[in-house]
Amino acid sequence: MTTAPERPSAADRPTGPYVADGPDDLVRRFVRAGDHVHAAATMSRPNALLNAVCRTFAGSRSLTVSTTAVHSSAHALALSGAVRKVITGFVGDTYPAPRPNRLYRELAEGRPFEMEMWSLLSYTQRLMAGALGQPFATTGSMLAETDLRHGKEGVLHQVPHPEDPERTVTLLSPLRPRLTLFHGVVADRRGNVVAVPPLGEGAWAAYAATDGVLASVEAIVDDEVIAAMPDRVVIPAARVLGLCEAPLGAHPQSLRTGGLAGVDGYLDDYAFLTDIVAACKTPQTAAAWYEEWVGGIPDHAAYLERLGATRRSELVFPAPPGTAAAGKTPSSEGLDAAPSEQEQLIVLGARAVADLVRERGYDTLLAGIGTSHMSAWLAARLLADEGVQVRVAAELGLQSMDPEPGDVFLFSQRHAERSQMLAGVAETLGGAVAANPRCLGVLSAAEIDPGANINTTLLPDGRWITGSGGANDIASSVDCVVIALASARRYVPRLTHLTSPGLRIRDVVSQFGRFTRAGAGAAFELTSWLPPVPGRGRTEADLPDGPETAVRDLTGWDFPDGSTGVGAFLTDEKAVTTEELSLLRTMDPEGFYR
């Protein structure tokens, strides 16, 4: 472990920030034991700097780290033993699909680190308050009935509404790290840092940091290059304490560059991400992965050498002319096969979303990650074929998305390139969602109760799931549909943990039909029916023989007055069509969501 000297005075750096030899040099010079360090969350987290933090402070259990999500290579924070506490909104895996990670089974008990969990927008609002020099932020998230509020005494406050004493306002204390780590495209030696949308939390953490920013970039360029693009500077020189070059500094995540200063962008390294998920299945393989890619190498240059030139060149995006695209090409193979249980769920979810758009005129779908975003994408495609336009957004800043077939990752740079607007969390979860009464949220659930309250945090045995991400923000502010495979373990009478409120959930879609209700507080009833197909260990012989049996056997919900949970006006869903299945399998040729 290294203890850094005090922050250099202005006299020590009259011509700009300290320019380091690399991320490890930068971290050793500025980061101290006990610091609160923030890892800025665009779609390009400062992973080279985080790896340097892990190497420098391994075993110290001394740091507080805030970052919107802990996934992929950020699992090194847990494996290094460098961190005492993490402030975040999501802990788990995101690729190829969102899921728990074995490293965090005991997270609720403070192992491998203490954890303070927020929703994505409320977390960003805390950074904004710090950046704007405000004593508090206000939020419409983190409603009183959710368990996300627990353990935040002194940070989260409910006060009477000044215009209506019967109502309350939720105040959040600012989030102010000492140092913010940021990875950008390029910078000059004065410290001006260029980044390209989508920007996630944006530059708020750079201004919220009490001392300033440690920045890595793909390349340090001449002052004149940055002077020619002042509109692209996201972090000003005055905020930057130290700077270094770190090519592929966001790897295994992606970086969009817009070709600025001749710097190539790159895609998420899906093979690398898949290897991390596989490695974390046992303590031994997780430790071996950490030693190979973080702890056992001296610096970022050695990391790049280990990746190899061929692998690095395959990630370049957009691909150079004459180069084969580095993605999976959709195939027609298997399109005539019967739908799987998961495919039927996604199609029924898409139909429910499309029906609500037609009926209620929603103009935006906020796609939560998982089967939910697959249903949102499919609904938008089906509606477009009818001439009905609805815009799809994702929480990190992608708006009016046109997802590229063959890439199922919600936050892929391929989708960013095909979006009509690229912004950040505040503009998306705030402007396009919370402030937009015509937005429909499309969510998934690990547990859902008869009131449509959602749990994505803790299992009944205390094991960690993933956390809220943006789900609490969405469910707290707009009408929603939940897409969730029915089982007695998922459709539960009572939640283990209430992550997101159910008051604004309109429909809950299962693999055998749609549950609807007259309004908040009313009981859900199954109002459409399609016989389920084999899946999750169930054969044809095990399938329910009718809607009442399906509700009884595949949910654990309680219904009032002895009701079977089946509505009086149950309608039959048509079988999944060839068109629906073809579109879905074109979007997901590898079958990650089958």
Secondary structure, 3 states (H helix, E strand, C coil): CCCCCCCCCHHHCCCCCEECCCHHHHHHHHCCCCCEEEECCCCCCCHHHHHHHHHHCCCCCCEEEECCCECHHHHHHHHHCCEEEEEECCECECCCCCECCHHHCCHHHCCCCEEEECCHHHHHHHHHHHHCCCCCEEECCCCCCCHHHCCCCCCEEEEEECCEEEEEEEEECCCCCCEEEEEEEEECCCCCEECCCCCECCCHHHHHCCCEEEEEEEEECCHHHHHCCHHHEEECHHHEEEEEECCCCCCCCCECCCCHHHCCEECCCHHHHHHHHHHCCCHHHHHHHHHHHHHCCCCHHHHHHHHCHHHHHHCEECCCCCCCCCCCCCCCCCCCCCCCHHHHHHHHHHHHHHHHHHHHCCCEEEECCCHHHHHHHHHHHHHHHCCCCCEEEECCCEECCCCCCCCCCCCCHHHHHCCCEECEHHHHHHHHHHCCCCEEEEECCCEECCCCCEECCECCCCCECCCCCCHHHHHHHCEEEEECCCCCCCECCCCCCCCECCCCEEEEEECCEEEECCCCCCCCEEEEECCCCCECCECHHHCCCCHHHHHHHHCCCCCHHHCCCEEEEEEECCCCCHHHHHHHHHHCCCCCCC
